[in-house]
Amino acid sequence: MCMVSMVCAVRPGRARRVVFGLVLALGCVAPALADDIREFVHETQQLVSTAQQMTMVWWIPAEFWDLSMASNPNVTPQIAQQVREAFHDYQVFALLHGNVGLQGLTDTAPRADLLANSRLQVGDKVIAPLAADQVPSGVQAILGAMRPLLSGMLGKLGQSMELVVYPAAAGGQRLNDPKANGAFQFVLYDQTFRWRTPLASLLPKKVDPKSKEEFPGNYLYNPYTGDRLSTM
């Protein structure tokens, strides 16, 4: 089956059932979350909160969906494949900016303002978000189903998140591969969020052959002794 027909096969009703399981991957709403997806969300979600403002950028590459579906027994292999195909060429950024006060989160920025004050930069290249008519229907269906679920579970915080779709590749190469060496940044208003890859959550743990201490998968050396680590 071609990619277009596979993407279109993810209908809104089915997408809603799939996304219900995926949303449970958020650490703040899933206390029993599997360690791998919890660590992944921790690495990909960045937030700056001051006495007056909150700014958040959550990078959601294609690997998020795989990890979420792996921990959800209600997702069939067929649906998992459809979601995997749908997001193969896309990455999503969840954006949030608002004031914080006695009444909680208020005056959150609308989508247009968020887009006007944001910039994804990989190396010396600025990557533009995709217009709505450039986003395949399957991706739109899944993200559309995700929005009300985020709102219902996270209240104002979830309601105020804007899910923005960006291309995942350019010139036949992945822009920011979470499993490969690299770096990129996302600017939102006056905050700059930086990521370095690979992400430890996607790699096997490392171990010091001498001390038997375990370290994240993106470590090369024991930070205390300088000894080279081995893959477990």
C-alpha positions, 0 to 999 in steps of 0.5 A: 500500500502506498504511503498516501493511502496508508495515511488516509486510512487513519480515520478520525474515530480510530485516531481518537482511540489510538491517541487516548493511549498515546496521551497516557505517555505524558508523565504528569498524567501517568504515574505508572508510565514505563521508564523508557517513555518517561525518560524520553518525555523528560529529554524532549520536553523543556519548560521555563517558568518564572514568577510571571510567565511560563514557556514550554517547547516539547519536541515530538519526533516520530520515535515518541509514537513508537514508544507510546504504542509499545506501552499501550496494549490496546493498539493493534499492530495494524494501527501502530503501522498506520501511525508509524507511516503517518509520522514518518516524514514529520515531527511535531512541536507542542508550544505554550506561552502564557502568564502565571499568577494567582489564577494559574495560567492565563493570557496564553498566546494564540497559535498565530502569535506562537508561530510569529515568535518561534524559530526552529534552527538546525545548524545554520538552517531555519526550518519553517513549519508546514502550512495546514494544507501541507499536513496529511489528513492522517497526521491531522486526524491524530493531532486533532484527536489529541487536542481535546484529550490534552485539554480534558486531562491537563485543563488549561495547560493542555488546552493552551498547547499548540501542536505545530508540524514540521518536516522531519527531513530535507534533501533526503536526510533527517534534520534532527535524528534523536538516535544520531549525534547532532544538535538543534535549537528552538526559539520561542519568544525570549527563550532558547531551548537546545537539544543535543542528540542522541537521546539517552532514552533511545539507547541501551544503557552503558556500564563501566566494566571495572566498577559495574556502574550504569550510565545513560546510553549517550555517555561514552566515558565514566564521568568520575574515572574517565574510563571508557564505558561499554554497552550493556 
